Amino acid sequence: MLTGQDLIALGLRPGKYFKDALAHINAHGLAGEALEAYVAQFRAPAPLPLRPEPLPFHENIRAVSAVEQQNVEQVRLSMQQLMRVPTVVAGAVMPDACPAGPVGTIPVGGVVAARQAIHPGMHSADICCSVMLTNLGRQDPRAVLDAAQAITHFGPGGRPPERQFALPADLRAELAANPYLNSGRGLQLAQEHLGTQGDGNHFLYVGTQASTGDTVLVTHHGSRGVGALLYKAGMQLAERFRRERSPDTAPANAWIPADTPEGEQYWAALQTVRRWTKLNHEVLHDALATRLGVAAPTERFWNEHNFVFRDGDVYYHAKGATPLAAHFLPDARDARRIIPLNMAQPILLVEGEVTGNNLGFAPHGAGRNLSRTQHKRQLGRVTDEAQYALETQGIDARFFFNRIDTSELPSAYKDAAEVRQQIAEFKLARVVDEIRPYGCLMAGDWEHDAPWKAKRRAKLAAQEPGGEDQFVTT
């Protein structure tokens, strides 16, 4: 009579399957070659090493300054490490590419294709970060922005009960049915965070469509706490597989085998989060249309730019890259995709096809050459108010918390005209229309008065010549 210890001695990893396997083995008296043939199905595959040399990848970017050259070199180093991961089959970087973490982390503006593998670290915590456009017709842009400011929600946390939107029962059931989404906390956040936009570079933009003159709303945000919890669960699951299947792979690049039960459930969870995120945009757009008396908006479409897209057994991880290929967005009713640049520039509407160098993607925005902290340091002693006045002339730029966030002003991003030029230069997409800016609403520096921020300002002040007396704050 064989026991679990005998299976371990045969090289099997303990698991729930032990009970059924032992029952089968003992019931059939398996031994010798018959036993070996049976237990072979339970053995983990041999660990996969990193490739000795990286696969080639497509660089759809051209540096235009010394700072950007340094940025591109960091992106290149990260991509070279990524292209050694055993699951990876192709890669590309876009003109808005910039580092998103330590070397070896997928950069913003990066696309990595992997066979039968989902890499949670490559979609990151802001799963399904996306943009949605609604045409509101002949509305006064200022009235639209005023109404939107009263309806939306930026910053941490969710909506209070009296301001929450209804979470459809079928979507709640779908969340509850998936083992990676059904925690009490996750279901709570799915309700509370519905109709919220978070912070950082997320925005609510009002502009005028060049081709029609209509007033248009564009929102930018992702899956909030719902996606963040799935990302955390995904990274834990991927780490379990990494230790068994490819210990040489960096933890940030661990993957979930897509052809396992866990992989199938995780893929299903991603689709549910995508559905929730689309609704997260829709409830805001619908509420605004109702407030303005717009019965039926003439057009609405959306696209994610931070997600995993599937083509057969290949999974395309877009970390800040806009999908162009129709098979990536099977529910899309419009061939146009949305590419914002910065609050003072038009939002581009583009179309495009899969080419040898774009892998079916275009940029998702303008990207950064410097981190938020580096950019703020670069501004020196200029007050936030002065910098804001300089950079927002001609637009109605607002911050939800009435605290200017200089890391979201246009100068914090790459030159928009250059990014647009490189979209054409590398034949990544065609600009077919644009939304010209009236104004924009963002979270702003809601953390300004937090204790850790005050401590950091004091530390920086002490490092300045003359100490705190010369440190400028707002």
C-alpha positions in Angstrom: 0.0 0.0 0.0 1.7 3.2 -1.2 1.5 6.4 0.9 2.1 10.1 0.3 5.7 9.7 1.4 6.1 7.2 -1.4 4.8 9.7 -4.0 7.2 12.3 -2.6 10.0 9.8 -2.9 9.0 9.4 -6.6 9.6 13.1 -7.1 6.0 14.4 -6.9 5.1 17.7 -5.2 2.4 17.3 -2.5 -1.0 18.5 -3.5 -4.8 17.9 -3.4 -4.4 15.3 -6.1 -2.5 13.0 -3.8 -5.7 11.5 -2.4 -7.2 10.4 -5.7 -3.8 9.4 -7.1 -3.1 7.1 -4.2 -6.6 5.6 -4.4 -6.1 4.8 -8.1 -2.6 3.4 -7.6 -3.5 1.2 -4.7 -6.8 0.0 -6.2 -5.0 -1.1 -9.4 -1.9 -2.3 -7.6 0.4 -0.2 -9.8 4.1 -0.9 -9.6 7.2 -0.7 -11.7 6.8 0.7 -15.2 3.0 1.0 -14.8 3.4 3.1 -11.7 6.1 5.3 -13.4 3.9 5.8 -16.4 0.9 6.9 -14.2 2.8 9.3 -11.9 4.5 11.0 -14.9 1.4 13.1 -15.5 1.8 14.7 -12.1 5.5 15.6 -12.3 6.3 19.3 -12.7 8.1 20.0 -16.0 11.9 20.6 -15.8 12.7 24.2 -14.8 13.1 26.5 -17.8 16.3 28.6 -17.9 16.6 32.1 -19.1 17.7 32.4 -22.7 21.4 33.0 -23.0 20.8 35.9 -25.4 17.8 38.1 -25.6 15.4 37.8 -28.6 15.4 40.9 -30.8 12.6 43.5 -30.3 11.3 46.5 -32.1 12.4 50.0 -31.0 9.8 52.5 -32.3 11.5 55.4 -30.6 14.1 58.0 -31.4 15.7 60.1 -28.6 15.7 63.9 -29.2 17.7 65.0 -26.2 20.4 63.8 -23.9 17.9 63.2 -21.1 15.7 61.2 -23.4 18.7 59.2 -24.7 19.4 58.1 -21.1 15.8 57.2 -20.8 15.8 55.1 -24.0 19.0 53.3 -22.8 17.3 52.3 -19.6 14.2 51.1 -21.5 16.5 49.1 -23.8 18.3 47.4 -20.9 15.0 46.4 -19.4 13.7 45.0 -22.6 16.9 43.0 -23.2 16.3 41.3 -19.9 12.7 40.7 -20.6 13.5 39.1 -23.9 15.5 36.4 -22.2 12.4 35.2 -20.2 11.6 31.7 -21.6 7.9 32.4 -22.4 8.5 35.5 -24.4 8.3 35.4 -28.2 8.3 39.1 -29.3 8.5 42.6 -28.0 8.3 46.3 -28.9 8.6 49.7 -27.4 6.6 52.8 -28.4 7.7 56.5 -28.7 6.3 57.2 -25.2 8.5 54.5 -23.6 10.0 55.2 -20.2 11.3 53.1 -17.3 8.6 51.8 -14.9 10.8 50.3 -12.2 14.2 48.5 -11.8 16.0 47.2 -14.8 14.2 44.2 -16.1 10.7 45.6 -15.4 8.5 46.1 -18.4 8.6 49.8 -19.3 5.7 52.1 -19.9 5.2 52.0 -23.6 6.3 48.4 -23.8 4.6 45.4 -25.4 5.7 41.9 -24.6 4.2 38.8 -26.2 4.4 35.4 -24.3 3.3 32.0 -25.4 0.8 30.3 -23.1 1.7 32.6 -20.2 0.1 35.5 -18.4 2.6 37.7 -16.5 0.8 39.8 -13.9 3.9 42.0 -13.4 3.5 43.1 -17.0 0.0 44.4 -16.6 0.7 45.8 -13.1 -1.7 46.9 -10.4 -3.7 49.4 -12.6 -5.3 46.6 -14.6 -7.2 47.8 -17.6 -6.2 51.5 -17.3 -8.2 52.9 -20.2 -9.9 55.8 -21.9 -13.5 56.4 -22.9 -14.9 59.0 -25.2 -18.5 60.3 -25.4 -19.8 62.9 -27.9 -22.2 65.2 -26.1 -23.2 67.3 -29.1 -23.5 71.1 -29.0 -22.9 71.6 -25.3 -21.1 74.5 -23.6 -17.7 73.0 -22.7 -17.5 75.0 -19.4 -20.9 73.8 -18.4 -19.8 70.3 -19.1 -16.7 70.6 -17.0 -18.6 72.2 -14.2 -21.2 69.4 -14.2 -18.5 66.7 -14.5 -16.6 68.1 -11.5 -19.7 67.8 -9.4 -20.3 64.2 -10.5 -16.9 62.5 -10.6 -14.7 61.3 -7.7 -10.9 61.5 -7.6 -8.5 60.5 -4.9 -8.3 57.6 -2.4 -11.2 55.6 -1.2 -14.6 55.2 -2.7 -18.0 56.8 -2.8 -20.1 57.2 0.3 -23.3 55.1 0.2 -25.5 58.0 -0.8 -23.4 58.7 -3.9 -22.8 55.2 -5.1 -23.8 53.8 -8.5 -25.7 50.5 -8.8 -23.5 47.5 -9.4 -25.4 45.2 -11.7 -26.4 41.9 -10.1 -25.0 39.8 -12.9 -21.6 41.5 -12.6 -21.6 41.1 -8.9 -22.4 37.4 -9.4 -19.5 37.1 -11.9 -17.1 38.7 -9.4 -18.3 36.3 -6.7 -17.9 33.3 -8.9 -14.2 33.8 -9.6 -11.8 32.6 -6.8 -9.5 35.5 -7.5 -12.2 38.2 -7.2 -14.6 36.9 -4.6 -13.1 38.1 -1.3 -15.3 40.2 0.9 -13.0 43.1 0.5 -13.0 42.8 -3.3 -16.8 42.8 -3.6 -16.9 45.8 -1.3 -14.5 47.7 -3.4 -16.4 46.7 -6.6 -19.3 48.7 -5.2 -17.6 51.6 -3.5 -15.0 52.3 -6.2 -17.6 52.2 -9.1 -17.6 55.7 -10.6 -14.2 56.8 -9.2 -11.0 57.8 -11.0 -8.2 57.5 -8.6 -5.2 59.9 -8.9 -1.9 60.2 -10.7 -2.3 60.8 -14.4 -5.9 59.9 -14.5 -8.1 62.7 -15.8 -11.5 64.0 -17.0 -11.0 66.0 -20.2 -13.5 68.2 -22.1 -12.8 69.3 -25.6 -14.1 70.0 -29.1 -14.0 67.4 -31.8 -12.1 68.9 -34.8 -14.2 67.1 -37.4 -17.6 68.1 -36.0 -17.3 70.9 -33.5 -19.1 68.8 -31.0 -18.2 68.9 -27.3 -16.6 65.6 -26.2 -15.9 64.0 -22.8 -12.8 61.7 -22.4 -12.1 60.0 -19.1 -8.9 58.1 -18.2 -8.7 55.6 -15.3 -8.6 51.9 -14.5 -9.9 49.2 -12.3 -9.1 50.9 -8.9 -9.1 48.6 -5.9 -10.8 45.8 -7.8 -7.8 45.4 -10.2 -5.2 46.1 -7.5 -6.4 43.1 -5.5 -6.4 40.8 -8.5 -2.9 42.0 -9.3 -1.8 41.1 -5.8 -3.3 37.6 -6.1 -1.8 37.1 -9.5 1.7 38.0 -8.4 1.4 35.5 -5.5 0.2 32.8 -7.8 2.8 33.5 -10.5 5.6 33.4 -7.8 4.4 29.9 -6.9 4.8 28.8 -10.5 8.1 30.7 -10.9 9.8 28.8 -8.0 8.8 25.5 -9.6 9.1 26.2 -13.3 11.7 29.0 -13.8 13.6 30.0 -10.6 16.1 32.0 -12.8 13.3 34.3 -13.9 13.1 37.5 -11.9 10.0 37.6 -9.6 8.7 40.7 -11.4 8.5 38.6 -14.6 6.9 35.5 -13.1 4.0 34.0 -15.0 0.9 31.9 -14.7 0.7 29.1 -17.2 -2.3 29.9 -19.3 -3.2 26.3 -19.9 -3.6 25.4 -16.3 -6.8 25.6 -14.3 -5.3 28.6 -12.4 -4.4 30.3 -15.7 -7.9 29.8 -17.1 -9.5 31.3 -13.9 -7.0 34.2 -13.9 -7.8 34.9 -17.6 -11.5 34.9 -16.7 -10.8 37.2 -13.8 -9.1 39.7 -16.1 -12.1 39.7 -18.4 -14.4 40.4 -15.4 -12.2 43.3 -14.3 -12.3 44.6 -17.9 -16.1 44.5 -17.8 -16.1 46.3 -14.4 -13.7 49.0 -15.6 -15.7 49.7 -18.7 -18.7 50.2 -16.4 -16.6 52.4 -14.2 -16.3 54.8 -17.2 -19.9 54.4 -18.4 -21.6 55.3 -15.1 -19.8 58.7 -15.1 -20.5 59.4 -18.8 -24.1 58.4 -18.4 -24.6 60.5 -15.2 -23.1 63.5 -16.9 -25.2 63.0 -20.1 -28.4 62.8 -17.9 -27.4 65.9 -15.9 -26.9 67.8 -19.2 -30.1 66.5 -20.7 -28.4 64.5 -23.5 -30.8 61.7 -24.1 -28.7 59.6 -26.4 -25.0 60.5 -27.0 -24.2 60.3 -30.8 -21.1 58.2 -30.3 -19.1 56.5 -27.6 -16.1 54.2 -27.7 -13.2 53.2 -25.5 -10.0 51.3 -25.4 -7.7 50.0 -22.6 -4.0 50.5 -22.8 -2.8 48.6 -19.8 -4.0 45.0 -20.2 -3.3 41.6 -21.6 -4.6 40.7 -25.0 -4.9 37.2 -26.5 -4.3 35.9 -30.0 -4.5 32.2 -30.0 -1.9 30.9 -27.5 0.1 34.1 -27.5 -0.7 36.7 -24.7 0.3 40.3 -25.5 1.1 42.3 -22.4 0.7 46.0 -23.1 2.1 48.2 -20.3 0.9 51.6 -21.6 0.3 50.7 -25.3 -2.9 51.2 -27.3 -4.2 48.1 -29.1 -5.0 48.6 -32.8 -5.7 45.1 -34.0 -9.5 44.3 -34.2 -9.0 40.8 -32.7 -7.6 42.5 -29.5 -10.9 44.3 -29.0 -13.6 42.0 -30.3 -16.4 44.1 -28.7 -15.2 47.4 -30.4 -17.8 49.0 -32.6 -15.4 51.7 -33.8 -12.1 51.4 -35.5 -10.7 54.5 -33.9 -8.5 54.4 -30.8 -7.9 57.2 -28.3 -4.4 58.5 -27.5 -4.1 61.4 -25.0 -0.9 63.5 -24.9 -1.2 66.1 -22.1 -3.8 68.4 -20.6 -3.0 71.3 -23.0 -2.7 69.3 -26.2 -5.4 67.6 -28.4 -6.3 64.0 -27.8 -5.6 62.0 -30.9 -8.0 59.6 -32.6 -6.1 57.1 -34.6 -6.6 54.0 -36.7 -4.0 51.4 -37.7 -3.2 47.8 -38.5 -0.8 45.2 -37.3 2.7 45.7 -38.8 6.0 44.0 -38.4 7.3 46.5 -35.9 4.2 47.6 -34.0 2.9 44.1 -33.0 -0.6 45.6 -33.3 -0.1 48.5 -30.9 0.4 52.3 -30.9 1.6 54.6 -28.1 -0.8 55.4 -25.2 0.3 58.9 -24.6 3.3 61.2 -24.3 5.3 59.3 -21.6 7.9 60.8 -19.3 11.6 61.4 -19.4 11.9 62.1 -15.7 10.2 60.7 -12.7 7.6 62.9 -10.9 10.1 63.7 -8.1 12.9 64.6 -10.6 10.6 66.8 -12.6 9.5 68.7 -9.5 13.1 69.1 -8.4 14.0 70.4 -11.9 11.4 73.2 -11.5 13.6 74.6 -8.7 12.2 77.5 -6.7 9.4 78.4 -9.0 6.1 78.3 -7.1 3.5 75.8 -8.1 1.1 78.6 -8.9 3.6 80.4 -11.2 4.3 77.1 -13.0 0.6 76.4 -13.3 -0.1 79.8 -14.8 2.7 79.5 -17.3 1.7 76.0 -18.6 -2.1 76.2 -18.6 -2.7 79.4 -20.5 -5.7 79.0 -22.8 -7.2 76.0 -21.0 -9.4 75.5 -18.0 -7.2 73.2 -15.9 -8.6 72.1 -12.5 -7.5 69.9 -9.6 -10.2 68.1 -7.7 -8.5 68.7 -4.3 -7.5 72.3 -5.2 -3.8 71.5 -4.8 -1.7 71.9 -7.9 0.2 68.8 -9.0 3.1 70.1 -11.0 4.1 66.5 -12.0 1.0 66.4 -14.2 1.6 69.7 -16.0 2.6 69.5 -19.7 6.3 70.0 -19.0 6.3 66.8 -17.0 5.8 64.8 -20.2 7.7 64.2 -23.4 7.1 66.7 -26.2 3.7 66.0 -27.6 4.5 67.1 -31.2 7.6 64.8 -31.2 5.6 61.8 -30.1 3.0 62.6 -32.8 5.8 62.8 -35.3 7.3 59.5 -34.3 3.8 57.8 -34.6 3.9 58.7 -38.2 7.7 58.1 -38.7 7.4 54.5 -37.4 4.1 54.0 -39.2 2.5 53.0 -35.9 -1.0 54.5 -36.7 -2.8 57.2 -38.6 -4.3 60.3 -36.9 -7.8 60.6 -38.3 -9.3 63.2 -35.9 -8.5 65.0 -32.7 -10.2 66.4 -29.6 -9.0 70.0 -29.0 -8.8 70.9 -25.3 -11.2 73.2 -23.5 -10.2 72.0 -20.0 -9.2 69.1 -17.8 -9.9 67.9 -14.2 -7.3 65.8 -12.3 -6.9 64.7 -8.7 -4.1 67.1 -7.8 -1.7 66.8 -4.9 -4.2 65.3 -2.4 -1.2 64.1 -0.3 0.3 67.5 0.2 -0.6 67.8 3.9 0.2 64.2 4.7 2.8 63.7 7.5 5.2 61.9 5.2 5.1 64.7 2.7 5.8 67.3 5.3 8.7 65.3 6.6 10.1 65.0 3.1 9.8 68.7 2.5 11.6 69.4 5.8 14.4 67.0 4.8 14.9 68.6 1.4 14.9 72.0 3.0 17.6 71.0 5.4 19.8 70.0 2.4 19.4 73.4 0.7 22.0 76.2 1.2 20.6 78.4 3.9 18.3 75.7 5.3 14.5 75.9 5.6 14.4 79.7 5.1 15.1 79.3 1.5 12.9 76.3 0.8 9.8 77.3 -1.2 6.5 75.5 -0.6 2.9 76.2 -1.4 
